[in-house]
């Protein structure tokens, strides 16, 4: 009898020892800004288009070394939409989505911080790669394709009684 069957048995035994959670997809962390303003007494949300699929989303990105989650979200809002304003230090919620990359799909948990927009710059790094648009709450909820993001926007609007105009 050759050594091959024994070798296969050892590999099978070793694979069986892998914890079930190790086989689950890794969840990657991102940070996002939920840009808002009060216009004529009504809450509005700014959405940006994704670069590839042109879906309506909020500005988001990966953690940045030396930056707090809120600071990373503020930087993404400026780079993707030219937005400047007052960022909350505490998250208003989170949502999950599947990020399609060239060779794989990453599952992401996005922690969201509110950004009271004070102004939009005339020029920003991704201006020619994305569209930006202000939406009423109802339009924003209907325009985003991620159900958890729509729920987060709805919850934010319900809690918006204490918001004040910039």
C-alpha positions as CSV (number, residue, x, y, z in Angstrom):
1,X,0.0,0.0,0.0
2,X,1.4,3.4,-1.0
3,X,1.6,6.5,1.4
4,X,-0.9,8.5,-0.7
5,X,-4.2,7.3,1.0
6,X,-2.7,8.0,4.4
7,X,-1.7,11.5,3.3
8,X,-5.2,12.2,2.0
9,X,-6.7,11.0,5.3
10,X,-4.4,13.3,7.3
11,X,-5.4,16.3,5.1
12,X,-9.1,15.4,5.5
13,X,-8.7,15.1,9.3
14,X,-6.8,18.5,9.4
15,X,-9.6,20.2,7.4
16,X,-12.3,18.8,9.7
17,X,-10.6,20.6,12.6
18,X,-11.2,24.0,11.1
19,X,-13.8,26.0,13.1
20,X,-17.1,26.6,11.3
21,X,-16.7,30.4,11.8
22,X,-13.4,30.3,9.9
23,X,-15.3,29.2,6.8
24,X,-17.6,32.1,6.9
25,X,-16.7,35.1,4.7
26,X,-14.6,37.8,6.4
27,X,-16.5,41.0,7.2
28,X,-14.5,44.2,6.4
29,X,-15.1,47.5,8.1
30,X,-15.9,50.7,6.3
31,X,-16.9,54.2,7.5
32,X,-19.4,56.5,5.8
33,X,-20.9,60.0,6.1
34,X,-24.7,60.6,5.9
35,X,-24.7,64.1,4.5
36,X,-27.8,66.2,5.4
37,X,-29.1,69.7,5.5
38,X,-32.3,71.5,6.3
39,X,-33.8,73.3,3.3
40,X,-37.0,75.4,3.8
41,X,-37.7,73.4,7.0
42,X,-37.3,70.0,5.3
43,X,-34.5,67.5,5.9
44,X,-32.6,66.6,2.7
45,X,-30.0,63.9,2.2
46,X,-27.2,64.1,-0.3
47,X,-26.4,60.9,-2.2
48,X,-23.5,60.2,-4.5
49,X,-23.3,57.8,-7.4
50,X,-21.0,54.8,-7.2
51,X,-18.2,54.9,-9.8
52,X,-18.9,51.5,-11.5
53,X,-22.7,50.8,-11.2
54,X,-23.9,54.5,-10.9
55,X,-26.1,53.4,-8.0
56,X,-27.0,56.0,-5.4
57,X,-25.0,55.6,-2.2
58,X,-23.5,57.6,0.6
59,X,-19.7,58.5,0.7
60,X,-17.8,55.7,2.3
61,X,-14.4,54.2,2.5
62,X,-11.8,52.1,4.3
63,X,-10.3,52.9,7.7
64,X,-7.3,55.3,7.5
65,X,-4.2,55.0,9.7
66,X,-4.0,57.7,12.3
67,X,-7.7,58.8,11.7
68,X,-10.7,58.2,13.8
69,X,-13.7,56.6,12.1
70,X,-15.5,59.9,12.0
71,X,-12.5,61.7,10.5
72,X,-12.2,58.9,7.8
73,X,-15.9,59.4,6.9
74,X,-15.4,63.2,6.7
75,X,-12.4,62.7,4.3
76,X,-14.5,60.4,2.1
77,X,-17.3,62.9,2.0
78,X,-14.9,65.6,0.8
79,X,-13.1,63.4,-1.7
80,X,-16.3,61.8,-3.2
81,X,-18.7,64.8,-3.0
82,X,-16.7,67.9,-2.0
83,X,-18.7,68.2,1.2
84,X,-17.5,70.2,4.3
85,X,-19.4,70.4,7.5
86,X,-19.9,69.2,11.1
87,X,-19.4,65.5,11.6
88,X,-20.9,63.6,14.5
89,X,-18.3,61.8,16.6
90,X,-20.8,59.0,17.4
91,X,-22.2,56.8,14.7
92,X,-25.9,57.0,13.8
93,X,-26.0,53.4,12.7
94,X,-24.5,50.9,10.4
95,X,-25.5,48.8,7.3
96,X,-24.0,45.8,5.5
97,X,-23.4,45.3,1.8
98,X,-21.4,43.1,-0.6
99,X,-18.6,45.0,-2.3
100,X,-17.7,43.4,-5.7
101,X,-14.0,43.5,-6.4
102,X,-12.3,42.1,-9.6
103,X,-11.5,38.7,-8.1
104,X,-13.9,38.4,-5.2
105,X,-16.8,39.8,-3.2
106,X,-16.1,41.3,0.2
107,X,-18.8,41.6,2.9
108,X,-18.6,45.0,4.5
109,X,-20.1,46.5,7.7
110,X,-20.4,50.3,7.2
111,X,-20.4,52.4,10.3
112,X,-22.3,55.7,9.5
113,X,-21.7,59.2,10.9
114,X,-24.0,62.1,10.3
115,X,-22.5,65.1,8.4
116,X,-24.3,68.4,8.7
117,X,-23.2,69.9,5.4
118,X,-22.1,73.5,5.6
119,X,-21.0,73.8,2.0
120,X,-19.9,71.9,-1.1
121,X,-16.6,72.8,-2.7
122,X,-16.5,73.9,-6.4
123,X,-13.8,71.2,-7.1
124,X,-13.0,67.9,-5.4
125,X,-10.9,64.8,-6.3
126,X,-13.8,62.6,-7.6
127,X,-16.0,65.3,-9.1
128,X,-15.8,63.9,-12.6
129,X,-16.2,60.3,-11.5
130,X,-19.5,60.7,-9.5
131,X,-22.8,62.5,-9.5
132,X,-24.1,64.2,-6.4
133,X,-27.7,65.2,-5.7
134,X,-29.8,66.4,-2.8
135,X,-32.9,64.2,-2.1
136,X,-36.0,64.5,0.1
137,X,-36.1,61.8,2.7
138,X,-38.7,59.8,0.8
139,X,-36.7,60.1,-2.5
140,X,-33.4,59.1,-0.7
141,X,-35.0,56.0,0.8
142,X,-36.5,55.0,-2.6
143,X,-33.2,55.8,-4.5
144,X,-30.7,53.7,-2.5
145,X,-30.6,50.0,-3.5
146,X,-29.3,48.7,-0.1
147,X,-32.3,48.0,2.1
148,X,-30.3,48.4,5.3
149,X,-29.1,51.9,4.1
150,X,-32.7,52.8,3.3
151,X,-33.7,51.8,6.8
152,X,-30.9,53.8,8.3
153,X,-31.9,56.9,6.4
154,X,-35.5,56.4,7.6
155,X,-34.4,56.0,11.2
156,X,-32.2,59.1,10.9
157,X,-35.2,61.1,9.7
158,X,-37.4,59.9,12.5
159,X,-34.8,61.0,15.0
160,X,-34.2,64.4,13.2
161,X,-36.5,66.4,15.4
162,X,-33.5,67.9,17.2
163,X,-31.6,68.8,14.1
164,X,-31.0,72.5,13.3
165,X,-30.2,74.2,10.1
166,X,-26.5,74.9,9.4
